[in-house]
Structure formats: C-alpha cells, structure tokens
Amino acid sequence: MTTDAWNRTREGVTRLWQRTQPHRAEAVAAQLTATREDALAAGETGDQETLGELHAEWQGRLRRLLAARPGAAAELRGLLDELDPGGASRSAITQHASASGHARIYQAGRDQHNTQR
C-alpha cells in the first residue's frame, strides 16, 4: 500500500473501532501497524500463505465487529467507497443472522453444544 492509502485506511478503520468498540480502538490501531509490517515482508518474499492468513484474520475481525454492531456496516461501506471510489476491488458486504432455540458455540477449536430450554 502506498503511504497515503495506508494512512487513510488505518485512520478509517481505527475511527470505526473508536465509534463501535472504543475500548479496543488503540489495540486495533497497533494490530493494523503490525499487520502492515507483516504484509510488506510477505510481499517482498512472495509469501502468499502469510498474505492469505493476514487477509483472513482481518476479514474475521470485521465480520465479528459487524455481527456485534450491525449499524457499522454503513460506516464500513463509506470507508471502502472512500478508499476505492471506482469500486475496482469492491465486494459486497452482507450480513446474515438467524435465531433458533439451539446454538453451537465454537471456542478455541472446541464445539460446545448449547440448547436453550
């Protein structure tokens, strides 16, 4: 990423967390910086596996943020539009939710069955 694009991305994502989960915003900013350093190093060596892992990690973070704060989707879309006005790398942001009396909770690789009665 060019420096200007990177700064706008970091600032926008940090603002998003400041508005939705302010107690985590500082940690997210630091994680973004660490991720950029890892991505630059992986890019220099052609390490596609690491780049894929970093992508999946942030995709998961954003997905969890949107699950916890559905109203943040519009702000995230605005940030993406600002960073990519032509939509060259646009993908749809969608969110699906369903509720039932049964749920599965996944934690640290464990499948724990949770049934509401």
Backbone bond lengths (Angstrom), bond angles and torsions (degrees), N, CA, C in turn:
res aa  C-N    CA-C-N  psi(-1)  N-CA   C-N-CA  omega(-1)  CA-C   N-CA-C  phi
1 M - - - 1.452 - - 1.519 109.59 -
2 T 1.295 115.38 140.29 1.454 117.97 174.66 1.521 108.25 -68.33
3 T 1.295 116.43 158.67 1.462 120.81 -176.70 1.519 112.22 -59.56
4 D 1.340 117.93 -44.18 1.457 120.39 -179.47 1.524 111.64 -63.44
5 A 1.324 116.78 -47.38 1.460 120.47 179.07 1.527 110.84 -62.99
6 W 1.323 116.18 -40.77 1.461 119.76 178.78 1.532 110.60 -62.60
7 N 1.322 117.58 -46.54 1.471 120.37 -179.85 1.516 111.34 -60.18
8 R 1.322 117.46 -43.53 1.477 120.94 178.95 1.521 110.61 -63.97
9 T 1.318 117.05 -40.64 1.465 121.18 179.01 1.521 110.54 -64.10
10 R 1.328 116.38 -50.15 1.467 120.71 -179.11 1.532 110.74 -59.91
11 E 1.322 116.56 -45.79 1.461 120.35 -179.63 1.528 111.20 -64.14
12 G 1.324 117.25 -42.37 1.461 121.02 -179.07 1.518 112.69 -65.96
13 V 1.319 116.28 -44.12 1.468 119.80 179.75 1.527 109.88 -68.04
14 T 1.312 117.07 -40.24 1.464 119.99 177.70 1.524 110.44 -62.67
15 R 1.332 117.73 -42.33 1.477 120.98 176.85 1.526 111.35 -60.21
16 L 1.322 115.37 -41.21 1.458 120.18 178.76 1.525 110.52 -58.12
17 W 1.321 116.68 -46.27 1.464 120.18 178.64 1.534 110.85 -68.96
18 Q 1.314 118.05 -36.51 1.465 119.92 178.61 1.526 111.06 -60.43
19 R 1.315 116.55 -36.70 1.467 119.84 -179.57 1.523 112.58 -78.70
20 T 1.310 117.40 -31.86 1.463 120.55 -172.78 1.524 113.86 -101.32
21 Q 1.318 116.93 -38.07 1.467 121.80 -179.41 1.530 108.28 -143.30
22 P 1.351 116.43 71.02 1.459 120.44 -172.50 1.530 114.40 -57.40
23 H 1.297 117.37 -29.45 1.466 120.48 180.00 1.534 112.13 -68.50
24 R 1.319 118.30 -14.85 1.463 122.09 -179.72 1.518 113.73 -107.79
25 A 1.326 117.92 -6.39 1.463 121.75 -171.70 1.530 112.72 -59.89
26 E 1.305 117.76 -43.64 1.468 120.27 -178.37 1.531 110.84 -64.11
27 A 1.324 116.65 -42.20 1.466 120.29 178.83 1.528 110.68 -65.53
28 V 1.322 117.31 -39.11 1.464 120.95 178.95 1.526 110.14 -63.24
29 A 1.327 117.61 -42.13 1.466 121.00 178.44 1.528 110.47 -60.04
30 A 1.318 116.72 -43.09 1.467 120.43 178.87 1.526 110.93 -66.51
31 Q 1.344 117.11 -38.98 1.458 120.87 178.75 1.527 111.46 -66.84
32 L 1.320 116.48 -35.12 1.467 119.77 176.05 1.521 110.90 -62.61
33 T 1.318 116.74 -43.97 1.465 120.82 179.41 1.523 110.68 -62.51
34 A 1.335 116.72 -44.21 1.466 120.60 178.79 1.528 110.47 -63.90
35 T 1.321 116.54 -39.86 1.460 120.66 179.11 1.523 110.88 -63.43
36 R 1.322 116.83 -41.27 1.467 119.73 179.33 1.521 110.62 -62.01
37 E 1.326 116.16 -44.26 1.464 119.92 179.15 1.529 110.70 -60.55
38 D 1.345 116.01 -44.06 1.464 120.19 178.29 1.527 111.07 -63.71
39 A 1.343 116.73 -41.00 1.464 120.57 -179.03 1.522 111.36 -66.38
40 L 1.327 116.83 -41.08 1.466 119.54 178.33 1.526 110.92 -62.74
41 A 1.334 116.52 -43.53 1.468 120.47 179.28 1.527 110.51 -64.58
42 A 1.317 117.08 -42.82 1.465 120.78 179.33 1.529 110.76 -65.83
43 G 1.319 116.69 -38.62 1.460 120.65 178.63 1.511 112.17 -63.58
44 E 1.329 116.64 -38.13 1.472 120.67 179.95 1.515 111.89 -64.88
45 T 1.323 117.05 -32.57 1.463 120.28 -177.92 1.522 113.07 -100.14
46 G 1.342 116.24 -0.47 1.459 119.76 -179.28 1.522 113.15 72.69
47 D 1.322 117.44 25.18 1.459 122.83 -177.82 1.533 110.23 -79.07
48 Q 1.316 115.67 85.10 1.459 121.31 -177.85 1.526 112.40 -67.73
49 E 1.316 117.08 -29.67 1.466 120.21 179.69 1.532 110.65 -63.27
50 T 1.316 116.38 -46.57 1.463 120.10 178.62 1.518 110.85 -64.85
51 L 1.326 117.25 -42.10 1.463 120.01 177.84 1.530 110.90 -60.05
52 G 1.310 116.69 -41.10 1.463 120.83 177.58 1.514 112.42 -64.38
53 E 1.330 116.10 -40.33 1.466 120.47 178.18 1.523 111.21 -64.79
54 L 1.319 116.88 -42.36 1.466 120.62 178.53 1.521 110.72 -63.29
55 H 1.326 116.14 -41.84 1.461 121.16 177.89 1.529 110.17 -61.02
56 A 1.318 116.61 -47.55 1.466 120.93 -178.92 1.531 111.22 -64.25
57 E 1.326 116.16 -37.97 1.465 120.40 179.46 1.531 111.08 -60.60
58 W 1.339 117.27 -47.31 1.468 120.26 -178.96 1.515 111.86 -74.41
59 Q 1.302 116.67 -31.52 1.459 119.37 175.19 1.531 109.14 -62.10
60 G 1.311 116.78 -42.44 1.462 121.12 177.56 1.521 112.50 -64.62
61 R 1.324 116.85 -41.92 1.465 120.06 178.02 1.521 111.32 -61.25
62 L 1.308 115.80 -44.97 1.471 119.36 179.43 1.524 111.36 -66.70
63 R 1.323 116.82 -38.35 1.464 120.40 178.04 1.530 110.40 -62.70
64 R 1.335 116.88 -43.86 1.470 120.17 178.71 1.522 111.27 -65.67
65 L 1.327 117.00 -38.33 1.463 120.33 177.33 1.530 110.12 -61.63
66 L 1.328 116.52 -45.64 1.460 120.09 -179.24 1.529 111.81 -68.11
67 A 1.317 117.32 -32.17 1.469 119.61 176.59 1.523 110.28 -67.04
68 A 1.331 116.15 -39.22 1.465 120.86 -179.78 1.524 112.21 -77.33
69 R 1.336 116.72 -33.01 1.467 122.30 -176.37 1.527 109.61 -133.86
70 P 1.333 118.10 76.83 1.470 120.60 -176.40 1.527 113.46 -55.88
71 G 1.308 118.11 -29.61 1.461 120.84 179.83 1.519 113.58 -65.76
72 A 1.327 117.23 -14.63 1.462 121.12 -179.89 1.531 112.13 -75.28
73 A 1.321 117.57 -11.43 1.473 120.36 -178.32 1.525 111.45 -60.35
74 A 1.327 117.06 -41.32 1.468 120.21 -179.67 1.525 110.56 -65.23
75 E 1.319 117.18 -40.01 1.465 120.31 178.64 1.532 110.79 -67.14
76 L 1.321 116.54 -40.03 1.461 119.85 177.75 1.528 110.29 -64.98
77 R 1.317 117.65 -41.54 1.462 120.73 177.79 1.530 110.03 -61.23
78 G 1.342 116.66 -41.89 1.461 120.49 177.68 1.520 111.89 -61.11
79 L 1.331 116.54 -41.48 1.465 120.47 178.13 1.531 110.19 -64.01
80 L 1.315 117.20 -44.57 1.467 120.26 179.12 1.521 111.42 -63.04
81 D 1.329 116.49 -39.78 1.470 119.86 177.60 1.527 111.05 -64.39
82 E 1.323 116.51 -37.69 1.472 120.90 178.85 1.526 110.60 -66.66
83 L 1.320 116.93 -40.91 1.462 121.38 -177.16 1.526 112.56 -78.11
84 D 1.336 116.87 -26.56 1.461 121.93 -177.20 1.526 108.67 -136.97
85 P 1.352 117.45 69.79 1.467 120.56 -172.79 1.524 114.62 -58.96
86 G 1.292 118.15 -30.99 1.464 120.55 179.87 1.510 113.05 -82.98
87 G 1.313 116.72 -10.50 1.454 120.70 179.52 1.509 114.13 72.84
88 A 1.331 117.52 24.56 1.464 120.77 -176.81 1.527 111.98 -61.18
89 S 1.315 117.52 -35.35 1.464 119.58 -178.95 1.520 111.09 -112.66
90 R 1.311 116.12 25.52 1.455 121.17 -174.98 1.521 111.80 -70.82
91 S 1.297 114.42 137.17 1.453 121.75 168.84 1.518 106.13 -133.71
92 A 1.272 115.52 154.95 1.463 119.81 -175.59 1.517 110.85 -71.87
93 I 1.318 115.68 139.95 1.457 121.52 170.54 1.510 105.74 -98.40
94 T 1.307 115.93 116.58 1.444 119.84 178.08 1.506 108.90 -128.11
95 Q 1.299 114.59 155.59 1.450 119.60 179.04 1.517 107.16 -139.74
96 H 1.311 116.23 131.17 1.450 121.89 -179.68 1.519 107.91 -125.82
97 A 1.319 115.72 139.87 1.453 119.69 178.03 1.519 108.69 -143.88
98 S 1.305 115.52 147.02 1.451 120.37 174.32 1.512 107.60 -146.71
99 A 1.295 115.80 156.55 1.454 120.70 -179.02 1.517 108.80 -131.36
100 S 1.309 115.29 145.11 1.455 121.15 176.04 1.513 107.65 -152.61
101 G 1.291 116.34 178.02 1.457 121.10 178.30 1.515 112.17 -79.47
102 H 1.313 116.89 -5.57 1.465 120.70 -178.54 1.520 108.91 -123.40
103 A 1.301 115.87 142.69 1.458 119.58 179.08 1.512 109.42 -145.93
104 R 1.284 115.52 153.27 1.462 121.01 172.51 1.523 106.81 -115.44
105 I 1.301 114.93 134.95 1.452 120.60 179.60 1.523 107.00 -113.15
106 Y 1.330 115.72 125.32 1.457 121.20 178.47 1.513 108.33 -107.55
107 Q 1.312 115.29 123.79 1.455 119.25 -180.00 1.517 108.48 -140.35
108 A 1.308 115.39 122.85 1.463 122.09 177.09 1.523 112.19 48.16
109 G 1.336 115.04 43.30 1.448 119.59 176.09 1.513 114.25 81.89
110 R 1.316 117.95 3.25 1.452 121.02 179.88 1.518 109.90 -103.10
111 D 1.297 115.77 140.83 1.456 121.80 177.59 1.519 107.36 -103.28
112 Q 1.321 115.52 112.00 1.459 119.96 -179.89 1.516 107.41 -113.44
113 H 1.316 117.50 120.92 1.466 121.28 -179.00 1.515 108.92 -82.87
114 N 1.327 116.55 129.49 1.450 122.79 -178.18 1.521 108.43 -124.86
115 T 1.311 118.23 117.64 1.452 121.95 -179.58 1.520 108.48 -118.05
116 Q 1.329 115.62 125.66 1.455 120.55 175.64 1.511 107.68 -85.60
117 R 1.282 117.47 138.22 1.474 121.43 178.77 1.488 109.66 -114.73
